[in-house]
C-alpha cells in the first residue's frame, strides 16, 4: 500500500495503513519502503495491534 501524508496544500491525511489478515492468525514479516530507498523490516509482529514504524 502507498501511504500519503500532506499531499495537498490544504489537507493532511493520517499516515496509517490497515492490513486485514483474513483467516490467517499470524504475520511472518512486513517491510516499509521509505521515499529515500531505506527499508524497515519488522519480523513476527503481533497481530491485532497498532505498530509505530519511523524512518
C-alpha positions in Angstrom: 0.0 0.0 0.0 1.1 3.6 -0.5 0.6 6.0 2.4 0.5 9.7 1.6 0.6 12.4 4.2 0.3 16.1 3.5 -0.1 15.7 -0.3 -2.3 18.8 -0.6 -1.7 22.4 0.4 -5.0 22.5 2.4 -5.2 18.9 3.7 -3.4 16.2 5.6 -4.2 12.5 5.7 -3.5 10.1 8.5 -0.3 8.2 7.9 -2.0 4.9 8.8 -2.1 1.7 6.7 -4.5 -1.1 7.7 -3.9 -4.7 6.6 -6.6 -7.4 7.0 -5.4 -10.9 7.6 -8.5 -12.8 6.5 -8.4 -16.3 8.1 -4.6 -16.0 8.9 -3.6 -15.8 12.6 0.0 -14.7 12.2 2.3 -12.5 10.1 5.8 -13.6 9.2 7.1 -10.1 8.5 6.3 -6.8 6.8 8.5 -4.1 5.2 8.2 -0.4 4.9 10.0 1.2 1.9 10.7 4.8 2.5 10.9 7.5 -0.2 14.7 7.7 0.1 15.0 3.9 -0.6 15.6 2.8 3.0 13.7 -0.3 4.1 12.4 -1.0 7.6 11.6 -4.7 8.2 9.5 -5.9 11.2 9.7 -9.7 11.8 6.9 -11.6 13.5 4.8 -8.6 14.5 1.9 -9.1 17.0 -1.5 -9.1 15.3 -4.5 -7.0 16.4 -2.2 -4.2 17.4 -1.0 -0.8 16.1 2.7 -0.7 15.1 4.6 2.6 15.0 7.3 2.5 12.4 9.5 5.5 11.9 12.3 6.2 9.4 
